[in-house]
Amino acid sequence: MISGSETMERLEEVSVTDVTVHSLKGDILFETCSVSSIHDIHELADASAQKLNAKKCHMVSSDGKIISEVFDLKNQDRLTAVAQNVSPLLQLVGLQNAQGDLGEAYATVPMEVLEQIALEVAFGLTHIACWFGGPQHIAGSPSLPWRFGSVLPPPGPFNDEMRLRIVPSTPVVHLGAMVVLSITDALPCFPAVQKIRATRELTVDDIIKIRSAHQDACNKNKMKLLEQHPGADTV
């Protein structure tokens, strides 16, 4: 059992300098902040809420956890300010704005319906990001259709033909999501990155970079295997 004095000692040991606070979009709100108490965290949250025009904000760590006590700041140098009434998933697909407000056409739709639709759209976005710029992508910009016209109109990012044009800068993964790189059996290496917690929205270009890192690791491993088998064409 930890005594009161030991608890105070534990908290006093945590003092973080050079903390950077970002918005959900990745914009820098505050740089080189020093945080050593729960009061500092609350002040940062209030100042971030003011900048984001939100009522209140949570401070979220790089691994997607809400900072609730100063000890949570240990080994953290980046925080993300998240308005308490926002949903990163809904924001990703354009159903909710930065302040957490739903569009007029969506305000009467049950939240579970909005979240299910947003999840299906996000799945479509990540599916495209997984092959965009790869061997399956010959040329041009693919697009994602809005398939929910009978339930609600498409959000802003979709055009008049109810399609979203996908380009390298298109966000495809929302803040806080866990990105897991999976590979097929018998590939000659482990993935270069197995799991990534998104500390901001990830774009198509970010996914391409993750894929490239994995491919580079595979290529290096293939060369090592070939060196171990002189004269072999394949390994």
N, C-alpha and C positions, 0 to 999 in steps of 0.2 A: 504494500500500500504506500502511495506517495504522499508525503506530508505537505502541508501548505507551503513551508519554506522551500522544499525541494521543487515544488511546482513553480514558484516564483523564480527560483534559480534557473529552471529549465527555460522559462519564457524570456528571462533577461539575456540568456545566451544567444537568442535569435535576434540578430540585427542585420538587415539586408540593405546594402547600398547599390546604387546604379540599377534600380528596378525600372523597367520600361512598361508603360501601360498602353495597350493597343485597343482599338475598337474591333468589333466583329469583322469588319472589312479589312482589318490589318493596318489601318491608319494609326500613327503614333499620337496618343493623346497627351502623355507626359513622359519626359525622359529623365534619367538619372535621379530618380526619387530614392529617398532613404526611408525605410520602414522598420520600426523597432517596437511597435505596440499596436494593439487592436484599435486604438484611437486613430493611429496613422492610416490603418486600412479603411476605417469608416470615412476619414477625411478624403482619401483618394476616391472612394466609391461615390461620395457626394459631389466631388469636383468633376468626376467622369460623367455622372448623371447630368450635371449642368451642361457640360460640353455636348452631350448626346441628346439634349432636350428630353430627357426621360425623368420620371418621378424618382425612381431609385435604381441602383445598380448593384449587381453582385460582382465581386472580383474573382476571376476564375484563373486557376493555375495552368501551367503548360500541359499538365496531364488531365485537364478537364474537370478538376475538382474545385468546388466553391471554397474560397478562403474564409473560414469561420473563426480561426484563432491565429495568433501571431506565429505559433510553431509551424503552421501549414506553409509558411513562407520559406522554410529551410530549403536551401539549394534551388531557389526560384529567382530568376532574373527577368522574367517576362510574365506579366499579368494581362488578362483580357477583361475589359469592362463589358458586362452584359446586362442590359436593362432587364429588370425582373419580370416584366410582362412580355418579353419577346421570345420567339421560338426560332432558333437558327435554321431549322428545317423549313419552316414556312417562309422565312426571309429568303432562303436560297432560291426558291421557285417564284418569288414575287408576290406571295399571298399576304405578306405582312411587311410594313415599312420599318425603318430603323427605330422608330419610337414605340413599336409594338402595336400599332393600329392596323386593323384589318380594313381592306377596301370595302366600300359601301355594299358591293354585290356579295361580299363574303360574310358580312357581320351576322347574318341570320342563319348561316350554315353551321350545324353542330361541329365543334372542334375536332371530334374524332373523325368526321368525314373529311375535313380539311387536311388533317394530318395523314390520313390514308392516301388521299390524292397526292399530297406533297411527297410522300414516301415513294409512290409509284413513279412520279416524275423524276425524283432523285435517282431511282434505280435506272431509269432510262438514260439519264445523263452520265452516270458512272459506266454504264455498259458501253456507250459511245466512246468515252474517254479511254477505255481499255484497249481499243483498237485504232483510235485516231492517230494518224501519222505513222502507222505500222504497215506491214505488208498487205493487210486487208484494205487499207485506205489508198485508193488509186489517186484521187485528186478531188479538189473542191471542199466545200463545207457541208457536212451532213446536217440534217435538221430533225428535231424531235416534234412529233405532232401532239396537239392537245386533244386528248380523247375523252374529255369530261364535259363537253359542251351541253349535255342534257342536264347536268347538275349545276354548273356554274361557268361563267365566261372565263376565257383565258386571262391570266395576269399580264401586266405590262411588257415583260420580256418577249412575249409571243407576238407575232405579226398578225396582220389582218386575215391571213390564210390559216391562222391558228397553228403556226409552226414556230419553233425556236431554232434559229440558226446557230450551230455550234462552231466556235472558233477557239484558238488556243487560250484566249483570255476568259472563256466562259467558266464561271464557278460551277463545280459539279459535286463537291463534298462540303457539307456544312460544318461549322465549328463544333468541336467536341466529338465528332464521329471518329470511330476507330477504323483505320484503313488497314486491311490485312492483305498482304500479297501472297497468293497461293500459286503453286506450281504443279505441273503434271508429274506423274511418277517417272523415275529413271532419268531426269535431267541431271547433268553432271555437277551440280552445285546447289547449295542452299540459297534461298533468296537473299539478295543484298540487304533488303529491308523486310522484316517480317511483319512488324506492326508499327503503325504510326498513329498517334493521337493528333487530330487536326486542331492546331491552336489558332487557326483562321480558316476562312473558306479556301479550299484548294481548287485550283483551276485545271483545265485540260492539260495545260503546259506542266503543271506540277506532277500530274499523273504520268505524263510522258517521261519526266526526269526520273521518277521512281522506277519505271520500267527500264529506262536506259541504265540506271545503276545496277539493276539486276542482270541485264544482258552483259554489261562490262565484266561483272564478277564471273558470269558463266564462261565468257570468252577466255579470261585469264586462267580459269580452272582447266579448260580444254587444252590450252597450251601446255600447262604443267603435266597433264596426263599424256599428251603426245611426246613430251620430252622423256617420260618414263618408259615409252615404248618406241624406240628408234625404228624408223622405217615404216611405221604404221600410218595409214591414211585416215583411219577412224579410231575412235576410242569409245 
